[in-house]
Amino acid sequence: MDKDITVAVIEDDENLRFLISHRLQTERYKVVQAGNGDEAEELILSVQPDIVLLDWMLPGKEGIDVCRSVRNKGFEHIIIMMTAKSQDVDKIDAYSHGITDYITKPFNMDVLVAMIDNKVRFFVPKNANKDVYVFGSTEHHPQIHSLIRDGKKIELTILENRILLHFLQNMGKEITREELMEVVWGYSSNVNTRTLDMHVVRLRKKIESNPDKPTYLQTVRGLGYKFVNEE
C-alpha cells in the first residue's frame, strides 16, 4: 500500500538523486525532485511536500538559503539537510532555526529511510498534539526545535532537540549513553561519551530551574540518563 507521504529530494548530483528517489519509491513514498536551489524553492512552495531532503551545497541558491526562504514564506513541514561536511553541522545549529534535522554524507540508505520513517511516525500525522510535548510549565516544539516557557521561546540546537525528543518519547525509561549516542549521531558514530554529557549539561541549563539538581533529566549512575515528569 502506498504511503500518502510526499518527499522532495533536492540534490544536484543526479546519480545520488536517482538512488535516493528510487529507494524512497520502493518504500512507497511519493517523490518529487529538483536539482538546484531556485527550482527547489518553487517546488517546495507549490507542492508542499511532507518532508524535504535538502542538499547543503546546491547550484543557484544554497540549501540553507532555500530553507530560510521557504520558512519565511510559511512552509512548516519537515526539512532534513544533507551535508557532506561535518563542520557545517555547527553552522546549521548556530544560524538556521529552519532545519528540522540533518544527515551527514556519505550515509547508508537504510539509515536515511529509518530517519524518514521515524519522522513520519512522530510528526507527519496532521495532529497538532503530536508536535508538542509538555513537561512542567514547558512545551517542547520539536519541529522548530524550541521550548516555550512563560510565553518565551528558547531555541535548541539540532542535537539538543534530538536528545530531548528521545527522552520525551521514552518518558521514565532508563536510557544508556550508547543508545542516546546512536539516536543523536547515528550508527557509525565515533563520538565519545564526554561530548554527549556536554550536550546534556547544556540542555539542562535550558530545561531545569536548577541544572545542578535536575528535576527532569536525571543521571542514572553507571548507565546513562532518564527523563522524569512528576508534577
C-alpha positions as protocol buffer text, in pm:
chain_id: "A"
residue {
  index: 1
  type: MET
  ca { x: 0 y: 0 z: 0 }
}
residue {
  index: 2
  type: ASP
  ca { x: 133 y: 345 z: -90 }
}
residue {
  index: 3
  type: LYS
  ca { x: 216 y: 577 z: 196 }
}
residue {
  index: 4
  type: ASP
  ca { x: 35 y: 903 z: 144 }
}
residue {
  index: 5
  type: ILE
  ca { x: 357 y: 1095 z: 211 }
}
residue {
  index: 6
  type: THR
  ca { x: 542 y: 1312 z: -39 }
}
residue {
  index: 7
  type: VAL
  ca { x: 918 y: 1357 z: -9 }
}
residue {
  index: 8
  type: ALA
  ca { x: 1100 y: 1626 z: -210 }
}
residue {
  index: 9
  type: VAL
  ca { x: 1456 y: 1518 z: -296 }
}
residue {
  index: 10
  type: ILE
  ca { x: 1667 y: 1828 z: -365 }
}
residue {
  index: 11
  type: GLU
  ca { x: 2013 y: 1717 z: -479 }
}
residue {
  index: 12
  type: ASP
  ca { x: 2231 y: 1836 z: -770 }
}
residue {
  index: 13
  type: ASP
  ca { x: 2423 y: 1507 z: -803 }
}
residue {
  index: 14
  type: GLU
  ca { x: 2199 y: 1322 z: -1050 }
}
residue {
  index: 15
  type: ASN
  ca { x: 2320 y: 974 z: -953 }
}
residue {
  index: 16
  type: LEU
  ca { x: 2261 y: 1030 z: -584 }
}
residue {
  index: 17
  type: ARG
  ca { x: 1925 y: 1195 z: -651 }
}
residue {
  index: 18
  type: PHE
  ca { x: 1821 y: 892 z: -857 }
}
residue {
  index: 19
  type: LEU
  ca { x: 1939 y: 645 z: -590 }
}
residue {
  index: 20
  type: ILE
  ca { x: 1758 y: 825 z: -307 }
}
residue {
  index: 21
  type: SER
  ca { x: 1440 y: 875 z: -511 }
}
residue {
  index: 22
  type: HIS
  ca { x: 1436 y: 516 z: -632 }
}
residue {
  index: 23
  type: ARG
  ca { x: 1485 y: 379 z: -280 }
}
residue {
  index: 24
  type: LEU
  ca { x: 1211 y: 602 z: -135 }
}
residue {
  index: 25
  type: GLN
  ca { x: 973 y: 496 z: -413 }
}
residue {
  index: 26
  type: THR
  ca { x: 1039 y: 129 z: -334 }
}
residue {
  index: 27
  type: GLU
  ca { x: 949 y: 219 z: 27 }
}
residue {
  index: 28
  type: ARG
  ca { x: 615 y: 350 z: -116 }
}
residue {
  index: 29
  type: TYR
  ca { x: 683 y: 720 z: -69 }
}
residue {
  index: 30
  type: LYS
  ca { x: 575 y: 967 z: -336 }
}
residue {
  index: 31
  type: VAL
  ca { x: 880 y: 1156 z: -463 }
}
residue {
  index: 32
  type: VAL
  ca { x: 929 y: 1493 z: -633 }
}
residue {
  index: 33
  type: GLN
  ca { x: 1274 y: 1617 z: -733 }
}
residue {
  index: 34
  type: ALA
  ca { x: 1481 y: 1924 z: -809 }
}
residue {
  index: 35
  type: GLY
  ca { x: 1849 y: 1976 z: -887 }
}
residue {
  index: 36
  type: ASN
  ca { x: 1910 y: 2341 z: -798 }
}
residue {
  index: 37
  type: GLY
  ca { x: 1814 y: 2592 z: -533 }
}
residue {
  index: 38
  type: ASP
  ca { x: 1580 y: 2811 z: -738 }
}
residue {
  index: 39
  type: GLU
  ca { x: 1380 y: 2515 z: -873 }
}
residue {
  index: 40
  type: ALA
  ca { x: 1376 y: 2368 z: -523 }
}
residue {
  index: 41
  type: GLU
  ca { x: 1215 y: 2673 z: -368 }
}
residue {
  index: 42
  type: GLU
  ca { x: 944 y: 2684 z: -632 }
}
residue {
  index: 43
  type: LEU
  ca { x: 879 y: 2310 z: -596 }
}
residue {
  index: 44
  type: ILE
  ca { x: 858 y: 2317 z: -215 }
}
residue {
  index: 45
  type: LEU
  ca { x: 616 y: 2610 z: -211 }
}
residue {
  index: 46
  type: SER
  ca { x: 390 y: 2473 z: -484 }
}
residue {
  index: 47
  type: VAL
  ca { x: 384 y: 2102 z: -385 }
}
residue {
  index: 48
  type: GLN
  ca { x: 408 y: 2148 z: -4 }
}
residue {
  index: 49
  type: PRO
  ca { x: 579 y: 1807 z: 46 }
}
residue {
  index: 50
  type: ASP
  ca { x: 555 y: 1642 z: 388 }
}
residue {
  index: 51
  type: ILE
  ca { x: 933 y: 1603 z: 403 }
}
residue {
  index: 52
  type: VAL
  ca { x: 1211 y: 1786 z: 218 }
}
residue {
  index: 53
  type: LEU
  ca { x: 1554 y: 1623 z: 180 }
}
residue {
  index: 54
  type: LEU
  ca { x: 1767 y: 1924 z: 102 }
}
residue {
  index: 55
  type: ASP
  ca { x: 2132 y: 1923 z: -4 }
}
residue {
  index: 56
  type: TRP
  ca { x: 2351 y: 2186 z: 165 }
}
residue {
  index: 57
  type: MET
  ca { x: 2555 y: 2262 z: -149 }
}
residue {
  index: 58
  type: LEU
  ca { x: 2334 y: 2349 z: -447 }
}
residue {
  index: 59
  type: PRO
  ca { x: 2381 y: 2549 z: -766 }
}
residue {
  index: 60
  type: GLY
  ca { x: 2180 y: 2871 z: -764 }
}
residue {
  index: 61
  type: LYS
  ca { x: 2063 y: 2915 z: -407 }
}
residue {
  index: 62
  type: GLU
  ca { x: 2243 y: 2723 z: -133 }
}
residue {
  index: 63
  type: GLY
  ca { x: 2034 y: 2478 z: 66 }
}
residue {
  index: 64
  type: ILE
  ca { x: 2044 y: 2689 z: 380 }
}
residue {
  index: 65
  type: ASP
  ca { x: 1907 y: 2990 z: 187 }
}
residue {
  index: 66
  type: VAL
  ca { x: 1631 y: 2779 z: 33 }
}
residue {
  index: 67
  type: CYS
  ca { x: 1540 y: 2661 z: 381 }
}
residue {
  index: 68
  type: ARG
  ca { x: 1532 y: 3010 z: 526 }
}
residue {
  index: 69
  type: SER
  ca { x: 1334 y: 3143 z: 232 }
}
residue {
  index: 70
  type: VAL
  ca { x: 1058 y: 2877 z: 234 }
}
residue {
  index: 71
  type: ARG
  ca { x: 1027 y: 2908 z: 614 }
}
residue {
  index: 72
  type: ASN
  ca { x: 981 y: 3285 z: 577 }
}
residue {
  index: 73
  type: LYS
  ca { x: 707 y: 3214 z: 322 }
}
residue {
  index: 74
  type: GLY
  ca { x: 518 y: 2990 z: 564 }
}
residue {
  index: 75
  type: PHE
  ca { x: 639 y: 2635 z: 482 }
}
residue {
  index: 76
  type: GLU
  ca { x: 612 y: 2439 z: 808 }
}
residue {
  index: 77
  type: HIS
  ca { x: 681 y: 2077 z: 716 }
}
residue {
  index: 78
  type: ILE
  ca { x: 995 y: 1873 z: 788 }
}
residue {
  index: 79
  type: ILE
  ca { x: 1325 y: 1978 z: 628 }
}
residue {
  index: 80
  type: ILE
  ca { x: 1620 y: 1738 z: 658 }
}
residue {
  index: 81
  type: MET
  ca { x: 1951 y: 1887 z: 547 }
}
residue {
  index: 82
  type: MET
  ca { x: 2202 y: 1660 z: 371 }
}
residue {
  index: 83
  type: THR
  ca { x: 2554 y: 1787 z: 435 }
}
residue {
  index: 84
  type: ALA
  ca { x: 2888 y: 1644 z: 322 }
}
residue {
  index: 85
  type: LYS
  ca { x: 3088 y: 1845 z: 572 }
}
residue {
  index: 86
  type: SER
  ca { x: 3061 y: 1757 z: 938 }
}
residue {
  index: 87
  type: GLN
  ca { x: 3186 y: 2103 z: 1037 }
}
residue {
  index: 88
  type: ASP
  ca { x: 2880 y: 2254 z: 865 }
}
residue {
  index: 89
  type: VAL
  ca { x: 2669 y: 2098 z: 1137 }
}
residue {
  index: 90
  type: ASP
  ca { x: 2787 y: 2367 z: 1381 }
}
residue {
  index: 91
  type: LYS
  ca { x: 2682 y: 2635 z: 1134 }
}
residue {
  index: 92
  type: ILE
  ca { x: 2342 y: 2472 z: 1099 }
}
residue {
  index: 93
  type: ASP
  ca { x: 2300 y: 2477 z: 1477 }
}
residue {
  index: 94
  type: ALA
  ca { x: 2414 y: 2834 z: 1505 }
}
residue {
  index: 95
  type: TYR
  ca { x: 2246 y: 3000 z: 1210 }
}
residue {
  index: 96
  type: SER
  ca { x: 1948 y: 2808 z: 1097 }
}
residue {
  index: 97
  type: HIS
  ca { x: 1637 y: 2759 z: 1301 }
}
residue {
  index: 98
  type: GLY
  ca { x: 1452 y: 2632 z: 998 }
}
residue {
  index: 99
  type: ILE
  ca { x: 1606 y: 2287 z: 969 }
}
residue {
  index: 100
  type: THR
  ca { x: 1427 y: 2000 z: 1143 }
}
residue {
  index: 101
  type: ASP
  ca { x: 1722 y: 1761 z: 1128 }
}
residue {
  index: 102
  type: TYR
  ca { x: 2029 y: 1671 z: 925 }
}
residue {
  index: 103
  type: ILE
  ca { x: 2216 y: 1370 z: 792 }
}
residue {
  index: 104
  type: THR
  ca { x: 2587 y: 1372 z: 702 }
}
residue {
  index: 105
  type: LYS
  ca { x: 2709 y: 1230 z: 370 }
}
residue {
  index: 106
  type: PRO
  ca { x: 2805 y: 966 z: 287 }
}
residue {
  index: 107
  type: PHE
  ca { x: 2508 y: 798 z: 454 }
}
residue {
  index: 108
  type: ASN
  ca { x: 2371 y: 449 z: 446 }
}
residue {
  index: 109
  type: MET
  ca { x: 2034 y: 435 z: 263 }
}
residue {
  index: 110
  type: ASP
  ca { x: 1886 y: 219 z: 541 }
}
residue {
  index: 111
  type: VAL
  ca { x: 1975 y: 489 z: 794 }
}
residue {
  index: 112
  type: LEU
  ca { x: 1814 y: 756 z: 575 }
}
residue {
  index: 113
  type: VAL
  ca { x: 1495 y: 551 z: 535 }
}
residue {
  index: 114
  type: ALA
  ca { x: 1486 y: 480 z: 911 }
}
residue {
  index: 115
  type: MET
  ca { x: 1520 y: 853 z: 980 }
}
residue {
  index: 116
  type: ILE
  ca { x: 1236 y: 939 z: 740 }
}
residue {
  index: 117
  type: ASP
  ca { x: 1016 y: 658 z: 876 }
}
residue {
  index: 118
  type: ASN
  ca { x: 1077 y: 793 z: 1226 }
}
residue {
  index: 119
  type: LYS
  ca { x: 979 y: 1146 z: 1123 }
}
residue {
  index: 120
  type: VAL
  ca { x: 664 y: 1015 z: 955 }
}
residue {
  index: 121
  type: ARG
  ca { x: 574 y: 819 z: 1265 }
}
residue {
  index: 122
  type: PHE
  ca { x: 611 y: 1108 z: 1506 }
}
residue {
  index: 123
  type: PHE
  ca { x: 545 y: 1424 z: 1305 }
}
residue {
  index: 124
  type: VAL
  ca { x: 359 y: 1381 z: 981 }
}
residue {
  index: 125
  type: PRO
  ca { x: 12 y: 1278 z: 1111 }
}
residue {
  index: 126
  type: LYS
  ca { x: -181 y: 1602 z: 1085 }
}
residue {
  index: 127
  type: ASN
  ca { x: -247 y: 1612 z: 1453 }
}
residue {
  index: 128
  type: ALA
  ca { x: -115 y: 1921 z: 1628 }
}
residue {
  index: 129
  type: ASN
  ca { x: -88 y: 1747 z: 1965 }
}
residue {
  index: 130
  type: LYS
  ca { x: 175 y: 1510 z: 1826 }
}
residue {
  index: 131
  type: ASP
  ca { x: 401 y: 1804 z: 1761 }
}
residue {
  index: 132
  type: VAL
  ca { x: 408 y: 1934 z: 2118 }
}
residue {
  index: 133
  type: TYR
  ca { x: 541 y: 1763 z: 2430 }
}
residue {
  index: 134
  type: VAL
  ca { x: 474 y: 1915 z: 2772 }
}
residue {
  index: 135
  type: PHE
  ca { x: 673 y: 1880 z: 3094 }
}
residue {
  index: 136
  type: GLY
  ca { x: 616 y: 2107 z: 3392 }
}
residue {
  index: 137
  type: SER
  ca { x: 538 y: 2454 z: 3260 }
}
residue {
  index: 138
  type: THR
  ca { x: 748 y: 2394 z: 2945 }
}
residue {
  index: 139
  type: GLU
  ca { x: 631 y: 2298 z: 2596 }
}
residue {
  index: 140
  type: HIS
  ca { x: 872 y: 2130 z: 2354 }
}
residue {
  index: 141
  type: HIS
  ca { x: 804 y: 2200 z: 1985 }
}
residue {
  index: 142
  type: PRO
  ca { x: 1045 y: 1958 z: 1814 }
}
residue {
  index: 143
  type: GLN
  ca { x: 976 y: 2065 z: 1455 }
}
residue {
  index: 144
  type: ILE
  ca { x: 1101 y: 2418 z: 1523 }
}
residue {
  index: 145
  type: HIS
  ca { x: 1350 y: 2289 z: 1787 }
}
residue {
  index: 146
  type: SER
  ca { x: 1228 y: 2527 z: 2052 }
}
residue {
  index: 147
  type: LEU
  ca { x: 1090 y: 2534 z: 2403 }
}
residue {
  index: 148
  type: ILE
  ca { x: 810 y: 2766 z: 2510 }
}
residue {
  index: 149
  type: ARG
  ca { x: 805 y: 2863 z: 2876 }
}
residue {
  index: 150
  type: ASP
  ca { x: 606 y: 3152 z: 3029 }
}
residue {
  index: 151
  type: GLY
  ca { x: 536 y: 3280 z: 2677 }
}
residue {
  index: 152
  type: LYS
  ca { x: 908 y: 3294 z: 2594 }
}
residue {
  index: 153
  type: LYS
  ca { x: 1077 y: 3095 z: 2317 }
}
residue {
  index: 154
  type: ILE
  ca { x: 1405 y: 2916 z: 2396 }
}
residue {
  index: 155
  type: GLU
  ca { x: 1597 y: 2787 z: 2092 }
}
residue {
  index: 156
  type: LEU
  ca { x: 1752 y: 2440 z: 2100 }
}
residue {
  index: 157
  type: THR
  ca { x: 2038 y: 2323 z: 1879 }
}
residue {
  index: 158
  type: ILE
  ca { x: 1957 y: 2030 z: 1649 }
}
residue {
  index: 159
  type: LEU
  ca { x: 2150 y: 1792 z: 1877 }
}
residue {
  index: 160
  type: GLU
  ca { x: 1977 y: 1918 z: 2193 }
}
residue {
  index: 161
  type: ASN
  ca { x: 1647 y: 1879 z: 2012 }
}
residue {
  index: 162
  type: ARG
  ca { x: 1724 y: 1517 z: 1919 }
}
residue {
  index: 163
  type: ILE
  ca { x: 1831 y: 1434 z: 2274 }
}
residue {
  index: 164
  type: LEU
  ca { x: 1526 y: 1592 z: 2437 }
}
residue {
  index: 165
  type: LEU
  ca { x: 1284 y: 1438 z: 2188 }
}
residue {
  index: 166
  type: HIS
  ca { x: 1423 y: 1090 z: 2253 }
}
residue {
  index: 167
  type: PHE
  ca { x: 1376 y: 1138 z: 2627 }
}
residue {
  index: 168
  type: LEU
  ca { x: 1022 y: 1269 z: 2588 }
}
residue {
  index: 169
  type: GLN
  ca { x: 932 y: 974 z: 2365 }
}
residue {
  index: 170
  type: ASN
  ca { x: 1075 y: 739 z: 2633 }
}
residue {
  index: 171
  type: MET
  ca { x: 948 y: 909 z: 2948 }
}
residue {
  index: 172
  type: GLY
  ca { x: 1066 y: 741 z: 3269 }
}
residue {
  index: 173
  type: LYS
  ca { x: 1277 y: 482 z: 3085 }
}
residue {
  index: 174
  type: GLU
  ca { x: 1645 y: 443 z: 3172 }
}
residue {
  index: 175
  type: ILE
  ca { x: 1846 y: 518 z: 2858 }
}
residue {
  index: 176
  type: THR
  ca { x: 2209 y: 417 z: 2819 }
}
residue {
  index: 177
  type: ARG
  ca { x: 2465 y: 659 z: 2683 }
}
residue {
  index: 178
  type: GLU
  ca { x: 2524 y: 419 z: 2392 }
}
residue {
  index: 179
  type: GLU
  ca { x: 2156 y: 423 z: 2291 }
}
residue {
  index: 180
  type: LEU
  ca { x: 2147 y: 800 z: 2315 }
}
residue {
  index: 181
  type: MET
  ca { x: 2462 y: 841 z: 2107 }
}
residue {
  index: 182
  type: GLU
  ca { x: 2317 y: 619 z: 1836 }
}
residue {
  index: 183
  type: VAL
  ca { x: 2000 y: 827 z: 1828 }
}
residue {
  index: 184
  type: VAL
  ca { x: 2187 y: 1156 z: 1822 }
}
residue {
  index: 185
  type: TRP
  ca { x: 2485 y: 1087 z: 1596 }
}
residue {
  index: 186
  type: GLY
  ca { x: 2386 y: 774 z: 1405 }
}
residue {
  index: 187
  type: TYR
  ca { x: 2522 y: 425 z: 1372 }
}
residue {
  index: 188
  type: SER
  ca { x: 2877 y: 498 z: 1259 }
}
residue {
  index: 189
  type: SER
  ca { x: 2942 y: 745 z: 1534 }
}
residue {
  index: 190
  type: ASN
  ca { x: 3284 y: 760 z: 1697 }
}
residue {
  index: 191
  type: VAL
  ca { x: 3185 y: 1043 z: 1930 }
}
residue {
  index: 192
  type: ASN
  ca { x: 3297 y: 991 z: 2288 }
}
residue {
  index: 193
  type: THR
  ca { x: 3060 y: 992 z: 2583 }
}
residue {
  index: 194
  type: ARG
  ca { x: 3206 y: 1315 z: 2724 }
}
residue {
  index: 195
  type: THR
  ca { x: 3076 y: 1502 z: 2419 }
}
residue {
  index: 196
  type: LEU
  ca { x: 2729 y: 1359 z: 2484 }
}
residue {
  index: 197
  type: ASP
  ca { x: 2748 y: 1456 z: 2852 }
}
residue {
  index: 198
  type: MET
  ca { x: 2843 y: 1811 z: 2749 }
}
residue {
  index: 199
  type: HIS
  ca { x: 2529 y: 1838 z: 2536 }
}
residue {
  index: 200
  type: VAL
  ca { x: 2319 y: 1706 z: 2826 }
}
residue {
  index: 201
  type: VAL
  ca { x: 2470 y: 1972 z: 3056 }
}
residue {
  index: 202
  type: ARG
  ca { x: 2378 y: 2244 z: 2804 }
}
residue {
  index: 203
  type: LEU
  ca { x: 2028 y: 2103 z: 2763 }
}
residue {
  index: 204
  type: ARG
  ca { x: 1978 y: 2101 z: 3141 }
}
residue {
  index: 205
  type: LYS
  ca { x: 2060 y: 2472 z: 3152 }
}
residue {
  index: 206
  type: LYS
  ca { x: 1765 y: 2531 z: 2919 }
}
residue {
  index: 207
  type: ILE
  ca { x: 1508 y: 2299 z: 3079 }
}
residue {
  index: 208
  type: GLU
  ca { x: 1591 y: 2288 z: 3453 }
}
residue {
  index: 209
  type: SER
  ca { x: 1532 y: 2559 z: 3712 }
}
residue {
  index: 210
  type: ASN
  ca { x: 1840 y: 2426 z: 3895 }
}
residue {
  index: 211
  type: PRO
  ca { x: 2067 y: 2242 z: 3644 }
}
residue {
  index: 212
  type: ASP
  ca { x: 2294 y: 2114 z: 3926 }
}
residue {
  index: 213
  type: LYS
  ca { x: 1997 y: 1935 z: 4085 }
}
residue {
  index: 214
  type: PRO
  ca { x: 1790 y: 1832 z: 3782 }
}
residue {
  index: 215
  type: THR
  ca { x: 1421 y: 1758 z: 3828 }
}
residue {
  index: 216
  type: TYR
  ca { x: 1358 y: 1619 z: 3480 }
}
residue {
  index: 217
  type: LEU
  ca { x: 1677 y: 1498 z: 3312 }
}
residue {
  index: 218
  type: GLN
  ca { x: 1825 y: 1276 z: 3579 }
}
residue {
  index: 219
  type: THR
  ca { x: 2154 y: 1086 z: 3575 }
}
residue {
  index: 220
  type: VAL
  ca { x: 2137 y: 709 z: 3626 }
}
residue {
  index: 221
  type: ARG
  ca { x: 2474 y: 631 z: 3779 }
}
residue {
  index: 222
  type: GLY
  ca { x: 2688 y: 393 z: 3576 }
}
residue {
  index: 223
  type: LEU
  ca { x: 2429 y: 368 z: 3299 }
}
residue {
  index: 224
  type: GLY
  ca { x: 2307 y: 692 z: 3145 }
}
residue {
  index: 225
  type: TYR
  ca { x: 2000 y: 906 z: 3199 }
}
residue {
  index: 226
  type: LYS
  ca { x: 1625 y: 907 z: 3240 }
}
residue {
  index: 227
  type: PHE
  ca { x: 1361 y: 1176 z: 3198 }
}
residue {
  index: 228
  type: VAL
  ca { x: 1108 y: 1211 z: 3478 }
}
residue {
  index: 229
  type: ASN
  ca { x: 797 y: 1429 z: 3460 }
}
residue {
  index: 230
  type: GLU
  ca { x: 633 y: 1427 z: 3800 }
}
residue {
  index: 231
  type: GLU
  ca { x: 410 y: 1716 z: 3886 }
}
